[in-house]
Amino acid sequence: MVWIGWIIAIAAMTVLTYICWLHAVMLQPGKADALIVLGYVSKDGRIHPLLKERLDEAYKLFRQYGHEYIIVSGGAVGSRRSEAELMEKYLIEKGVPAKRVLKEDKSNNTVQNLIFSKQLMEQYQLKSFVIITNLFHVRRTKYIMHRLGIKGGFCANRSLRSILGFQLKLTLLEIRAFRLTLPIIKRVINDQID
């Protein structure tokens, strides 16, 4: 029976180590041409609390550093209106000038968020950016960017309340999300080679 206690203790330590590793990522807020806010599924045209956290972080950084643009990235995944449209409206209502918000509203996943936002940056001749997402999502986003040869900074709200309240379940699901992302990256890379 003692071995069952050891197995439970080892499993608990493994999960705790994984959670700490995922959330203890290095963030690099600062000056850049643009902030890119990655979308999050918004049901019934309502902004999810995790997306609101991303938008509030972007607004804070925009006011602090005076970025040229905020790119909001996300298609209509959970509702008729695109995530980008909902994000744009939210930021404008907070006081960001409409001409400083660029919409990327075709993407349906993180890989597409990055690819289509990069294309929008090229269209506006923007060279540098900081990705705004949630802590649980940074490491996978970094991996995708590395595989696609995209370079940029990252920022997220590092709040214990958010981690325990909203992000804990998603932190545990991130392993599954990572596995689902791998074939998408492979297809994109193969399409670039062909």
Buried (B, 14 or more C-beta within 10 A) or exposed (E): EEEEEEEEEEEEEEEEEBBEEBBEBEBEBEEBBBBBBBBBEBEEEEBBEBBBBBBBBBBBBBEEEEBBBBBBBBBBBBBEBBBBBBBBBBBEEEEBEEEBBBBBBBBBBBBBBBBBBBEBBEEEEBEBBBBBBBBBBBBBBBBBBEBBEBEBBBBBBBBEEBBEEBBBEBBBEBEEBEEEBEEBBEEBEEEEEE
